[in-house]
Amino acid sequence: MSLFSSDYSYLGINLGTSSVKLVELANNNGVPHLLTYGFTEQSIDIIKDDSEAARREIVRILKQLCNEAQVSSNKVITALPTFSVFSSVISMPRMSKKDLSSAVLWEAKKIIPMPFEDIILDWYVLNEDSNTQSSKFKGFFKRIKKEANEEKKDNNKKDIKNSLSNNQKKNEDIKILLTGAPKNLVTKYIDIFQRANLNLLSLETEIFALIRALVGNDKSTLIIVDMGAASTNISLVKNGSVIINRSIELGGKNVTSEISQNLNVAFERAEQFKFDIGINAEGQADSSIFKSIESTMVPIVDEIKYTIDFFKNQLNFNESGNNNIEKIILTGGSSSLTYLPEYLSKKLNKKVYIGDPMARVIYPDDLKSIIEEIGSKLSVSVGLAMREIV
């Protein structure tokens, strides 16, 4: 049900592996207002299933969800799953913007693990302030539109090599985040939204939406842990920019399956146990549920620790000053596991809390209890809808 009316509103649509989530935000002088939201728990595999039947089913779900949520706009921003996108941090010598653009593409060809002509590449400088940053993330949909013009540029390879060689002497390295998406996946998303009669304005990655919704103008160094049903994405953010992006194929369904097997109960009952009891073993006569959950959480904890170590040791961001990792933000449907923030805080010796994607969104007071309950599920969608507003 639409809550307000507006001529300038945007849909953030998140196609997850087990659900589709939608948020519509209105632009009120740069302040996002919630118009409507909706989600449906239906398993879809937009990444692996390339059949015509699968595309038709996703289109049907999108149309039905938009109809039930009574959306007032067809302007959409969506995102590619983190695990489907290649990202890497590279060090480059400081040089002019013109030379840097060519040099980054030259270096990217060396490390992208697939044919260069099959990907859409974006990049930006990590350790520059917002006033001198060489390139902001534009979104893969906008990049593919410019692809023809970019391919026509005749870069002299010898000049690029000389530029890299000459600038190495300055010993002023800057760090670049490369992000690449498979071209066929981008065109698949474009096709699906066209069929659903939705105007796709931009296609980015989930982490950029999460930073927009959960971090905002916070310049501290932090980690976002996005726990979905089938995977968990771990991203280290510094100065509002993503430094490290990692994904592990383990999520809420794995936790429930472990409880179901160990206690020999149905999946639905195990799901209830998971949220009712959670990962706090204190005061429990039977700690079987705690042990089941903890065994599944071990790889996630290890991956977070690896991310912290990689940041300090491999990327040479020692934890001092603004490089100190101040907090860990949890989000995603599976982050609502009872006592999870306390458990991770103890394991990682960091402040851990559930992120609030609606903190900078205006919505009716009578929705507060509902928003608090489902907010984490909508984090990506909120961040996507905010792209054209904030």
C-alpha positions as CSV (number, residue, x, y, z in Angstrom):
1,M,0.0,0.0,0.0
2,S,1.4,3.4,-1.0
3,L,2.0,5.6,2.1
4,F,2.5,9.0,0.4
5,S,2.3,10.3,-3.1
6,S,5.1,11.8,-5.2
7,D,6.1,12.6,-8.8
8,Y,9.7,11.8,-8.1
9,S,10.2,8.3,-6.6
10,Y,12.4,5.3,-7.3
11,L,12.2,1.6,-6.8
12,G,15.1,-0.4,-5.3
13,I,14.6,-4.0,-6.3
14,N,16.8,-6.8,-4.9
15,L,16.6,-10.2,-6.7
16,G,17.9,-12.6,-4.0
17,T,18.4,-16.3,-4.3
18,S,15.4,-17.0,-2.0
19,S,13.3,-13.8,-2.2
20,V,12.6,-10.7,-4.2
21,K,12.5,-7.4,-2.2
22,L,11.2,-4.0,-3.2
23,V,11.3,-0.5,-1.7
24,E,9.9,2.7,-3.2
25,L,11.4,6.0,-1.9
26,A,10.2,9.5,-2.8
27,N,12.7,12.3,-3.2
28,N,11.6,15.2,-0.9
29,N,14.3,17.8,-1.3
30,G,17.0,15.2,-1.0
31,V,15.4,13.4,1.9
32,P,14.0,9.9,1.1
33,H,10.5,9.2,2.2
34,L,9.1,5.6,2.2
35,L,6.2,5.2,-0.2
36,T,5.8,1.4,-0.1
37,Y,7.7,-1.8,0.2
38,G,7.1,-5.5,-0.4
39,F,8.9,-8.9,-0.6
40,T,8.1,-12.4,-1.6
41,E,9.8,-15.6,-0.4
42,Q,10.3,-17.5,-3.6
43,S,13.4,-19.3,-4.7
44,I,14.9,-18.0,-7.9
45,D,18.4,-18.5,-9.4
46,I,18.9,-15.7,-11.8
47,I,22.7,-16.4,-11.9
48,K,22.8,-20.1,-12.7
49,D,19.5,-20.7,-14.5
50,D,19.6,-19.1,-17.9
51,S,16.5,-20.8,-19.3
52,E,13.6,-18.9,-20.9
53,A,11.3,-20.4,-18.3
54,A,13.3,-19.0,-15.5
55,R,13.3,-15.5,-17.0
56,R,9.5,-15.6,-17.5
57,E,9.1,-16.6,-13.9
58,I,11.2,-13.8,-12.6
59,V,9.3,-11.3,-14.8
60,R,6.0,-12.7,-13.4
61,I,7.2,-12.3,-9.8
62,L,8.3,-8.7,-10.4
63,K,5.0,-7.7,-12.0
64,Q,3.0,-9.4,-9.2
65,L,5.1,-7.8,-6.5
66,C,4.9,-4.3,-8.0
67,N,1.1,-4.7,-8.3
68,E,0.6,-5.9,-4.7
69,A,2.9,-3.2,-3.3
70,Q,0.9,-0.6,-5.4
71,V,4.1,1.1,-6.6
72,S,3.7,4.6,-8.2
73,S,6.9,4.6,-10.2
74,N,8.6,2.4,-12.8
75,K,12.1,3.8,-12.3
76,V,14.3,1.0,-11.0
77,I,17.7,0.6,-9.6
78,T,18.8,-3.0,-9.0
79,A,22.0,-4.8,-8.1
80,L,24.1,-7.8,-9.0
81,P,24.9,-10.3,-6.2
82,T,28.3,-9.7,-4.6
83,F,29.4,-13.2,-5.4
84,S,28.8,-12.8,-9.1
85,V,31.1,-9.7,-9.4
86,F,34.9,-9.7,-9.6
87,S,36.6,-7.1,-7.4
88,S,40.3,-6.5,-6.5
89,V,42.4,-3.8,-5.1
90,I,45.6,-2.8,-7.0
91,S,48.3,-0.3,-6.3
92,M,49.2,2.2,-9.0
93,P,51.8,5.0,-9.1
94,R,50.4,8.5,-8.9
95,M,49.8,10.1,-12.3
96,S,47.5,12.4,-14.3
97,K,43.8,11.4,-14.6
98,K,44.2,10.8,-18.3
99,D,47.2,8.5,-17.9
100,L,45.6,6.7,-14.9
101,S,42.5,5.7,-16.8
102,S,44.5,4.0,-19.5
103,A,47.0,2.5,-17.0
104,V,44.2,1.0,-14.9
105,L,42.7,-0.8,-17.9
106,W,46.1,-2.0,-18.9
107,E,46.7,-3.5,-15.4
108,A,43.2,-4.9,-15.2
109,K,43.7,-7.1,-18.2
110,K,46.5,-8.9,-16.3
111,I,44.3,-9.9,-13.3
112,I,40.7,-10.2,-14.5
113,P,40.1,-14.0,-14.5
114,M,38.0,-14.1,-17.7
115,P,38.2,-12.7,-21.3
116,F,38.4,-8.9,-21.1
117,E,35.8,-8.6,-23.9
118,D,33.3,-10.5,-21.7
119,I,33.2,-8.1,-18.8
120,I,32.1,-4.6,-17.9
121,L,34.7,-2.9,-15.8
122,D,34.5,0.0,-13.3
123,W,37.1,1.4,-11.0
124,Y,37.8,4.2,-8.6
125,V,40.6,5.5,-6.3
126,L,40.3,4.4,-2.7
127,N,42.7,6.6,-0.8
128,E,41.7,10.0,-2.1
129,D,39.2,12.3,-0.5
130,S,35.8,12.9,-2.2
131,N,37.1,16.1,-3.9
132,T,40.0,14.5,-5.8
133,Q,38.6,11.0,-6.3
134,S,39.4,10.1,-9.9
135,S,36.3,8.1,-10.7
136,K,33.0,7.4,-8.9
137,F,31.2,4.1,-9.3
138,K,28.9,4.6,-12.3
139,G,26.9,1.3,-12.3
140,F,27.3,-1.4,-14.9
141,F,24.1,-0.5,-16.8
142,K,25.4,3.0,-17.5
143,R,28.9,1.5,-18.3
144,I,27.5,-0.8,-21.0
145,K,25.8,2.1,-22.7
146,K,29.2,3.8,-23.0
147,E,31.0,0.7,-24.0
148,A,31.1,1.4,-27.8
149,N,32.7,4.8,-27.3
150,E,35.2,3.5,-24.8
151,E,36.3,0.7,-27.2
152,K,37.0,3.2,-30.0
153,K,39.6,4.9,-27.9
154,D,43.1,4.1,-29.4
155,N,45.4,4.0,-26.4
156,N,49.1,3.7,-27.3
157,K,50.4,0.7,-25.3
158,K,53.9,2.0,-25.4
159,D,52.9,5.3,-23.8
160,I,51.0,3.5,-21.1
161,K,54.0,1.4,-20.2
162,N,56.2,4.4,-20.2
163,S,53.7,6.3,-17.9
164,L,53.8,3.4,-15.5
165,S,57.6,3.1,-15.5
166,N,58.2,6.9,-15.1
167,N,55.7,7.3,-12.3
168,Q,57.1,4.4,-10.3
169,K,60.0,6.6,-9.5
170,K,57.8,9.0,-7.5
171,N,57.0,6.2,-5.1
172,E,53.5,7.6,-4.4
173,D,51.3,4.6,-4.8
174,I,47.5,5.0,-4.8
175,K,45.1,2.1,-4.3
176,I,42.4,1.4,-7.0
177,L,39.3,-0.8,-6.6
178,L,38.5,-2.7,-9.7
179,T,35.0,-4.1,-10.2
180,G,34.0,-6.3,-13.1
181,A,30.7,-7.9,-14.0
182,P,30.1,-10.6,-16.6
183,K,28.6,-8.8,-19.7
184,N,26.0,-11.6,-20.3
185,L,24.7,-11.3,-16.7
186,V,24.2,-7.6,-17.1
187,T,22.3,-8.0,-20.4
188,K,20.2,-10.7,-18.7
189,Y,19.2,-8.2,-16.0
190,I,18.4,-5.6,-18.6
191,D,16.2,-8.0,-20.5
192,I,14.3,-9.1,-17.4
193,F,13.4,-5.6,-16.3
194,Q,12.5,-4.6,-19.9
195,R,10.0,-7.5,-20.0
196,A,8.6,-6.4,-16.7
197,N,7.9,-2.9,-18.1
198,L,10.3,-1.4,-15.6
199,N,12.7,1.5,-16.5
200,L,16.1,0.3,-15.3
201,L,18.1,3.4,-14.4
202,S,21.2,1.8,-13.0
203,L,22.7,-1.6,-12.2
204,E,25.3,-1.7,-9.5
205,T,26.6,-4.2,-6.9
206,E,24.9,-4.9,-3.5
207,I,27.8,-3.5,-1.4
208,F,27.4,0.0,-2.9
209,A,23.7,-0.1,-1.9
210,L,24.6,-1.3,1.6
211,I,27.1,1.5,2.1
212,R,24.6,4.0,1.0
213,A,21.9,2.7,3.4
214,L,24.0,1.7,6.4
215,V,27.1,3.9,6.4
216,G,26.1,7.2,4.8
217,N,28.6,9.9,5.6
218,D,30.4,7.9,8.2
219,K,34.1,7.9,7.3
220,S,35.3,5.4,9.8
221,T,36.8,2.0,8.9
222,L,34.2,-0.7,9.4
223,I,33.0,-4.1,8.2
224,I,29.6,-4.9,6.7
225,V,28.5,-8.6,7.1
226,D,25.5,-9.3,4.8
227,M,24.0,-12.6,5.8
228,G,21.6,-14.0,3.3
229,A,19.8,-17.4,3.0
230,A,22.5,-19.0,0.8
231,S,25.6,-16.8,1.2
232,T,27.3,-14.3,3.4
233,N,29.2,-11.3,2.0
234,I,31.9,-9.6,4.0
235,S,33.0,-6.1,3.0
236,L,35.6,-3.8,4.6
237,V,34.7,-0.1,4.1
238,K,37.0,2.8,4.6
239,N,36.1,6.5,4.1
240,G,32.8,5.3,2.6
241,S,34.6,3.2,0.0
242,V,34.8,-0.6,-0.2
243,I,38.3,-1.9,0.2
244,I,37.7,-5.6,0.4
245,N,34.8,-7.6,-0.8
246,R,34.6,-11.4,0.0
247,S,31.8,-13.9,-0.3
248,I,31.3,-17.3,1.3
249,E,28.6,-19.8,0.2
250,L,27.1,-20.2,3.7
251,G,24.0,-18.5,5.1
252,G,20.8,-18.9,7.1
253,K,19.7,-22.1,5.4
254,N,22.9,-23.8,6.3
255,V,22.3,-23.0,10.0
256,T,18.7,-24.3,9.9
257,S,19.8,-27.5,8.1
258,E,22.4,-28.2,10.7
259,I,19.9,-27.8,13.5
260,S,17.4,-30.0,11.6
261,Q,19.9,-32.8,11.2
262,N,21.4,-32.7,14.7
263,L,18.1,-32.6,16.5
264,N,16.2,-34.7,13.9
265,V,13.4,-32.2,13.5
266,A,11.7,-30.7,10.5
267,F,13.3,-27.8,8.7
268,E,10.4,-25.4,9.7
269,R,10.8,-26.4,13.4
270,A,14.5,-26.0,13.2
271,E,14.0,-22.5,11.7
272,Q,11.8,-21.6,14.7
273,F,14.4,-22.9,17.1
274,K,17.1,-20.8,15.4
275,F,15.4,-17.5,16.0
276,D,13.7,-18.4,19.4
277,I,16.9,-19.6,21.1
278,G,19.7,-18.3,18.9
279,I,23.4,-18.6,19.6
280,N,23.4,-17.9,23.4
281,A,24.1,-21.1,25.3
282,E,23.9,-19.4,28.8
283,G,21.3,-20.9,31.0
284,Q,20.3,-23.6,28.5
285,A,19.9,-27.1,29.8
286,D,20.4,-28.5,26.3
287,S,23.1,-26.7,24.3
288,S,22.6,-28.8,21.2
289,I,21.0,-25.9,19.3
290,F,23.9,-23.6,20.3
291,K,26.5,-26.1,19.2
292,S,24.7,-26.6,15.9
293,I,24.6,-22.9,15.1
294,E,28.2,-22.3,16.3
295,S,29.6,-25.0,14.1
296,T,28.0,-23.3,11.1
297,M,29.2,-19.9,12.2
298,V,32.9,-20.9,12.5
299,P,33.6,-20.4,8.7
300,I,32.0,-17.0,8.8
301,V,34.0,-15.9,11.9
302,D,37.2,-17.2,10.2
303,E,36.4,-15.2,7.0
304,I,35.9,-12.0,9.0
305,K,39.2,-12.6,10.8
306,Y,40.9,-13.2,7.4
307,T,39.5,-9.9,6.1
308,I,40.8,-8.0,9.0
309,D,44.3,-9.6,8.7
310,F,44.4,-9.0,5.0
311,F,43.5,-5.4,5.5
312,K,46.3,-4.9,8.0
313,N,49.0,-7.1,6.5
314,Q,48.5,-7.5,2.8
315,L,47.1,-4.0,2.0
316,N,49.4,-2.4,4.6
317,F,46.5,-0.5,6.3
318,N,47.8,-0.8,9.9
319,E,45.2,-0.3,12.5
320,S,46.1,3.2,13.6
321,G,44.2,6.5,13.3
322,N,41.4,6.3,10.7
323,N,42.5,2.8,9.8
324,N,41.3,1.3,13.0
325,I,38.4,-1.0,12.4
326,E,35.8,0.5,14.7
327,K,32.8,-1.7,14.2
328,I,31.0,-4.5,12.4
329,I,27.6,-3.9,11.0
330,L,25.3,-6.9,10.4
331,T,22.5,-6.9,7.8
332,G,20.5,-9.4,5.7
333,G,17.6,-11.7,6.7
334,S,19.8,-14.1,8.6
335,S,21.4,-11.4,10.7
336,S,18.4,-11.4,13.0
337,L,19.6,-14.6,14.7
338,T,19.1,-14.1,18.4
339,Y,22.3,-13.0,20.3
340,L,24.4,-13.0,17.1
341,P,25.8,-9.4,17.7
342,E,26.9,-10.4,21.2
343,Y,28.4,-13.6,20.0
344,L,30.4,-12.1,17.2
345,S,31.6,-9.2,19.4
346,K,33.1,-11.7,21.9
347,K,34.7,-13.7,19.1
348,L,36.2,-10.8,17.2
349,N,36.7,-8.3,20.0
350,K,34.9,-5.6,18.0
351,K,31.7,-3.6,18.4
352,V,29.0,-5.5,16.5
353,Y,25.4,-4.3,15.9
354,I,22.5,-4.7,13.5
355,G,22.4,-2.0,10.8
356,D,19.4,0.3,10.4
357,P,18.8,1.0,6.7
358,M,15.8,3.2,7.6
359,A,17.8,5.6,9.8
360,R,17.8,8.3,7.2
361,V,14.4,7.5,5.7
362,I,11.1,9.2,6.7
363,Y,8.2,6.8,7.4
364,P,5.0,6.8,9.5
365,D,5.4,6.2,13.2
366,D,2.9,3.4,13.1
367,L,5.2,1.3,10.9
368,K,8.1,1.5,13.4
369,S,7.6,-2.0,14.9
370,I,7.3,-3.6,11.5
371,I,10.3,-1.7,10.1
372,E,12.4,-2.8,13.1
373,E,11.5,-6.4,12.4
374,I,12.0,-6.6,8.7
375,G,14.5,-3.7,8.1
376,S,17.6,-5.8,7.7
377,K,15.9,-7.8,4.9
378,L,15.4,-4.6,3.0
379,S,18.8,-3.0,3.4
380,V,20.0,-3.6,-0.2
381,S,16.6,-2.4,-1.6
382,V,16.7,0.8,0.5
383,G,20.2,1.6,-0.6
384,L,19.3,1.1,-4.2
385,A,16.3,3.3,-4.1
386,M,18.4,6.0,-2.3
387,R,20.9,6.1,-5.2
388,E,19.1,8.9,-7.1
389,I,18.1,10.8,-4.0
390,V,21.0,11.3,-1.6
